[in-house]
Amino acid sequence: MQGITGFRLMFGHILPLCLPTAVVRAALSLGGIILAAAGLGFLGMGVQPPTAEWGSMVAEGSKVIFDQWWVAAAPGAAILFASLAFNLTGDGLRDRLDTRHAK
């Protein structure tokens, strides 16, 4: 380690070990981020009304849920499938990139 330069140490040794973990962590966190943004939008603390947002769509649909259930179900299903897709992608990336669990 005495003769190695900073760039070679960073890009040749440290980054290849940290990058897969960071990618997996980001993919797994996106599902929670989507749920948090939708929750804030449902409570009215998200994006302002002219902009479409899943949480505000669910809130608007909850007013007519007994007559037209699909108005709230469609954005709710989109939230479910988007967060599930990011979680499954993160899980697959973890299985693919994690060297500790190599078969």
BAZA-523466 format. One line per 2 residues: number of its first residue (from 1); their letters; for each residue z, y, x of C-alpha. Coordinates in nm, 3 decimals, padded with zeros to 5 digits. Each point is the difference from the previous one (the first is absolute). Layout:
REM BAZA-523466
NUM	a	Z:Y:X | ...
This chain:
REM BAZA-523466
1	mq	00.000:00.000:00.000 | 00.030:00.231:00.296
3	gi	-00.374:00.050:00.050 | -00.114:00.019:-00.363
5	tg	-00.106:00.334:-00.145 | 00.124:00.142:-00.328
7	fr	-00.331:-00.043:-00.186 | -00.043:-00.359:00.112
9	lm	00.357:-00.079:-00.099 | -00.039:00.169:-00.337
11	fg	-00.344:-00.128:-00.102 | 00.008:-00.334:00.180
13	hi	00.349:-00.127:-00.066 | 00.200:00.198:-00.256
15	lp	-00.266:00.090:-00.258 | -00.137:-00.355:-00.048
17	lc	00.354:-00.119:-00.078 | 00.089:00.284:-00.237
19	lp	-00.329:00.055:-00.184 | -00.004:-00.319:-00.214
21	ta	00.355:00.064:-00.117 | -00.081:00.360:-00.088
23	vv	-00.312:-00.101:-00.195 | 00.190:-00.265:-00.197
25	ra	00.287:00.239:-00.070 | -00.240:00.268:-00.126
27	al	-00.178:-00.246:-00.230 | 00.328:-00.128:-00.143
29	sl	00.133:00.353:-00.050 | -00.301:00.117:-00.201
31	gg	00.105:-00.208:-00.302 | 00.337:00.174:-00.009
33	ii	-00.163:00.338:00.050 | -00.227:-00.059:-00.299
35	la	00.298:-00.099:-00.215 | 00.201:00.303:00.111
37	aa	-00.288:00.240:-00.071 | -00.057:-00.156:-00.342
39	gl	00.372:00.023:-00.079 | 00.007:00.368:00.090
41	gf	-00.312:00.059:-00.207 | 00.159:-00.179:-00.295
43	lg	00.303:00.228:00.022 | -00.223:00.308:00.019
45	mg	00.074:00.082:00.363 | -00.334:-00.119:00.141
47	vq	-00.340:00.160:00.006 | -00.054:00.277:-00.254
49	pp	-00.174:-00.086:-00.333 | -00.369:00.080:00.060
51	ta	-00.006:-00.264:00.274 | -00.005:-00.360:-00.116
53	ew	00.289:-00.213:00.126 | 00.113:-00.347:-00.104
55	gs	00.362:00.093:-00.068 | -00.091:00.290:-00.227
57	mv	-00.253:-00.222:-00.179 | 00.273:-00.253:-00.075
59	ae	00.228:00.281:-00.122 | -00.269:00.131:-00.233
61	gs	-00.073:-00.350:-00.124 | 00.365:-00.072:-00.073
63	kv	-00.012:00.256:-00.282 | -00.247:-00.215:-00.193
65	if	00.104:-00.342:00.129 | 00.055:-00.155:-00.344
67	dq	-00.341:00.102:-00.138 | -00.217:-00.014:00.313
69	ww	00.173:-00.214:00.261 | -00.299:-00.010:00.233
71	va	00.032:00.371:00.080 | 00.315:-00.072:00.202
73	aa	-00.091:-00.356:00.101 | -00.320:00.085:00.187
75	pg	00.155:00.236:00.261 | 00.305:-00.226:00.020
77	aa	-00.226:-00.295:00.083 | -00.181:00.214:00.260
79	il	00.335:00.080:00.164 | 00.095:-00.366:-00.005
81	fa	-00.327:-00.126:00.148 | -00.022:00.274:00.265
83	sl	00.353:-00.058:00.128 | -00.051:-00.378:-00.016
85	af	-00.325:00.031:00.196 | 00.166:00.204:00.275
87	nl	00.295:-00.240:00.020 | -00.227:-00.305:00.021
89	tg	-00.217:00.175:00.260 | 00.308:00.081:00.207
91	dg	00.123:-00.357:-00.031 | -00.337:-00.136:00.108
93	lr	-00.015:00.241:00.293 | 00.348:-00.107:00.104
95	dr	-00.104:-00.364:-00.004 | -00.316:00.078:00.196
97	ld	00.136:00.247:00.257 | 00.353:-00.128:00.066
99	tr	00.003:-00.192:00.326 | 00.350:-00.139:-00.047
101	ha	-00.104:-00.221:-00.291 | -00.323:-00.128:00.152
103	k	-00.076:-00.359:-00.092
